[in-house]
Amino acid sequence: MNTEKKQLVLNKGGEKYIFRYEPGQEGPLLDALVACATDPRTDFDWFDAAVLSFRLTQSLIGQADQLLYKDLPLPMQTSESNEDSEDLE
């Protein structure tokens, strides 16, 4: 079984931080961000961790939206809704 790997990448100055993870392993990824932010041997700080965790959250929201709305039809414009919008002007 070949599972899809995902990654978050942060370029900071001359350094590049790459965090690879499998779907469903976001918790350990967040733990790794915390570990890097608290490690005095790296220039990776709490702001960097926040940026990557925000990107992770946005990605998860996008995936959830795709799952929730994949089978829904596109909204249709009806003549009734067109008439309502004209009345509001």
KOLFITI-810443 format. One record per residue (C-alpha): residue number from 1; x, y, z. Coordinates in steps of 0.05 Angstrom, whole numbers. Example, Ala and Ser with C-alpha at 12.3 -4.5 7.8 and 13.67 -1.06 7.14 Angstrom:
2
<atom n="1" xx="246" yy="-90" zz="156"/>
<atom n="2" xx="273" yy="-21" zz="143"/>
// end
This chain:
89
<atom n="1" xx="0" yy="0" zz="0"/>
<atom n="2" xx="29" yy="66" zz="-22"/>
<atom n="3" xx="6" yy="124" zz="21"/>
<atom n="4" xx="9" yy="195" zz="-2"/>
<atom n="5" xx="62" yy="237" zz="35"/>
<atom n="6" xx="51" yy="310" zz="46"/>
<atom n="7" xx="100" yy="364" zz="65"/>
<atom n="8" xx="106" yy="433" zz="93"/>
<atom n="9" xx="166" yy="474" zz="71"/>
<atom n="10" xx="193" yy="538" zz="101"/>
<atom n="11" xx="250" yy="577" zz="70"/>
<atom n="12" xx="283" yy="622" zz="121"/>
<atom n="13" xx="346" yy="659" zz="101"/>
<atom n="14" xx="394" yy="607" zz="76"/>
<atom n="15" xx="359" yy="550" zz="111"/>
<atom n="16" xx="302" yy="506" zz="86"/>
<atom n="17" xx="258" yy="468" zz="135"/>
<atom n="18" xx="220" yy="409" zz="105"/>
<atom n="19" xx="169" yy="371" zz="147"/>
<atom n="20" xx="140" yy="308" zz="113"/>
<atom n="21" xx="80" yy="272" zz="141"/>
<atom n="22" xx="25" yy="224" zz="123"/>
<atom n="23" xx="-48" yy="244" zz="124"/>
<atom n="24" xx="-75" yy="232" zz="194"/>
<atom n="25" xx="-7" yy="246" zz="226"/>
<atom n="26" xx="-18" yy="321" zz="236"/>
<atom n="27" xx="-12" yy="315" zz="312"/>
<atom n="28" xx="59" yy="288" zz="310"/>
<atom n="29" xx="75" yy="341" zz="258"/>
<atom n="30" xx="53" yy="395" zz="306"/>
<atom n="31" xx="96" yy="363" zz="360"/>
<atom n="32" xx="156" yy="366" zz="313"/>
<atom n="33" xx="143" yy="440" zz="300"/>
<atom n="34" xx="143" yy="452" zz="375"/>
<atom n="35" xx="207" yy="412" zz="383"/>
<atom n="36" xx="242" yy="453" zz="330"/>
<atom n="37" xx="217" yy="519" zz="358"/>
<atom n="38" xx="245" yy="501" zz="427"/>
<atom n="39" xx="311" yy="474" zz="400"/>
<atom n="40" xx="365" yy="527" zz="411"/>
<atom n="41" xx="409" yy="496" zz="357"/>
<atom n="42" xx="362" yy="520" zz="302"/>
<atom n="43" xx="338" yy="588" zz="278"/>
<atom n="44" xx="268" yy="559" zz="273"/>
<atom n="45" xx="226" yy="599" zz="322"/>
<atom n="46" xx="154" yy="603" zz="348"/>
<atom n="47" xx="134" yy="650" zz="291"/>
<atom n="48" xx="158" yy="598" zz="240"/>
<atom n="49" xx="119" yy="544" zz="277"/>
<atom n="50" xx="57" yy="588" zz="276"/>
<atom n="51" xx="64" yy="601" zz="201"/>
<atom n="52" xx="70" yy="527" zz="185"/>
<atom n="53" xx="14" yy="507" zz="232"/>
<atom n="54" xx="-30" yy="560" zz="199"/>
<atom n="55" xx="-13" yy="531" zz="130"/>
<atom n="56" xx="-30" yy="462" zz="156"/>
<atom n="57" xx="-96" yy="486" zz="183"/>
<atom n="58" xx="-114" yy="519" zz="117"/>
<atom n="59" xx="-97" yy="455" zz="80"/>
<atom n="60" xx="-141" yy="414" zz="126"/>
<atom n="61" xx="-198" yy="463" zz="118"/>
<atom n="62" xx="-192" yy="457" zz="43"/>
<atom n="63" xx="-193" yy="381" zz="46"/>
<atom n="64" xx="-253" yy="382" zz="92"/>
<atom n="65" xx="-290" yy="429" zz="44"/>
<atom n="66" xx="-276" yy="383" zz="-14"/>
<atom n="67" xx="-304" yy="324" zz="24"/>
<atom n="68" xx="-365" yy="362" zz="48"/>
<atom n="69" xx="-384" yy="393" zz="-18"/>
<atom n="70" xx="-360" yy="342" zz="-70"/>
<atom n="71" xx="-430" yy="314" zz="-83"/>
<atom n="72" xx="-469" yy="379" zz="-78"/>
<atom n="73" xx="-495" yy="410" zz="-143"/>
<atom n="74" xx="-472" yy="480" zz="-160"/>
<atom n="75" xx="-520" yy="534" zz="-137"/>
<atom n="76" xx="-570" yy="553" zz="-191"/>
<atom n="77" xx="-597" yy="622" zz="-204"/>
<atom n="78" xx="-673" yy="623" zz="-209"/>
<atom n="79" xx="-715" yy="677" zz="-240"/>
<atom n="80" xx="-746" yy="688" zz="-171"/>
<atom n="81" xx="-678" yy="704" zz="-140"/>
<atom n="82" xx="-663" yy="751" zz="-198"/>
<atom n="83" xx="-728" yy="788" zz="-185"/>
<atom n="84" xx="-712" yy="794" zz="-111"/>
<atom n="85" xx="-643" yy="824" zz="-124"/>
<atom n="86" xx="-673" yy="876" zz="-172"/>
<atom n="87" xx="-723" yy="897" zz="-119"/>
<atom n="88" xx="-668" yy="911" zz="-69"/>
<atom n="89" xx="-634" yy="964" zz="-111"/>
// end
